[in-house]
């Protein structure tokens, strides 16, 4: 599916430049969710069709990041998945994190380990023989800066440190591959355009063998549908052992959205999103960039007065551009600012 055809599947009001806060659902996802909510209201459906959306979402996410389905866990939020990953660290472990990191990928390590924060562009240099893990966002929430993944992977390999990636601001517009990564987790309500309450995590076999399933539950059982009652403990042999019992309706909305992203192709989406971001940058006299997120020192109140919905993060206007963003949206924002 090409971008022009895909763009017709959204009903965005003009001026939405805030996907980095939350994404807008494509019409098939919204309509599927409404149908399920109607069934819930009247008790006209079993929960099994709702639960099938979890499997569809898991498979679609696995395709997006190049992971085996068996290595993907489902959860409710980025911090919940990362908190389970933190059980893989020994007491007193040192974790290196960018100093600007969003706290959902900082606080779990601060609770469980000793955290060293460094400038984002010095992350690879900070990985040493005493580093147990390096945790970072593939795309920074505040600035849109892309991590230097090859250098970080090389430094981590040299010192046998775990590589833990928050891809919440990347998955859905930036091509992502889990090769060389131990953990890659993503909240799905941003660029994946799912309802809040769905999250995904790639857990490599080597990190899973060190983890404890903090939220062990019926859904994580080895025998789906046969782990409702009684001992013994019988968890799945793969990443499902770390599943949280899912918020079904969030996954009902997630499945069609992720499947649509797979159908369009993330490379196409990246080209579209970054082109719009660079149109915005050019209009402000800035050099082209490589991100769908643009952070600028600009009067955000002018955007609000013009009906442009963006965000302010770290004292700067943050504009973000996705499939449903148009050149008219960009130009309206530029008119307001210039």
Secondary structure, DSSP 8 states (H G I E B T S, - for coil): --HHHHHTT----TTB-BTTT-----HHHHHHHHHHHHHHHHT-S-SHHHHHHHHHHHHHHHHHHT--GGGEEEES-HHHHHHHHGGGS-TT-EEEEETT--GGGTHHHHHHSEEEEE-GGGHHHH--TT-SEEEEESB-TTT--B--HHHHHHHHHHHT-EEEEE-TTTTTTS----TT-SEEEEETTSTT---TT-EEEEE-HHHHTT---TT--GGGBSSTTS-SSSSS--B-SSGGGG-----HHHHHHHHHHHHHHHHH-HHHHHHHHHHHHHHHHHHTT----S-SEEEE---HHHHHHTT-B-EEETTEEEEE--TT--HHHHHHHHHHH-
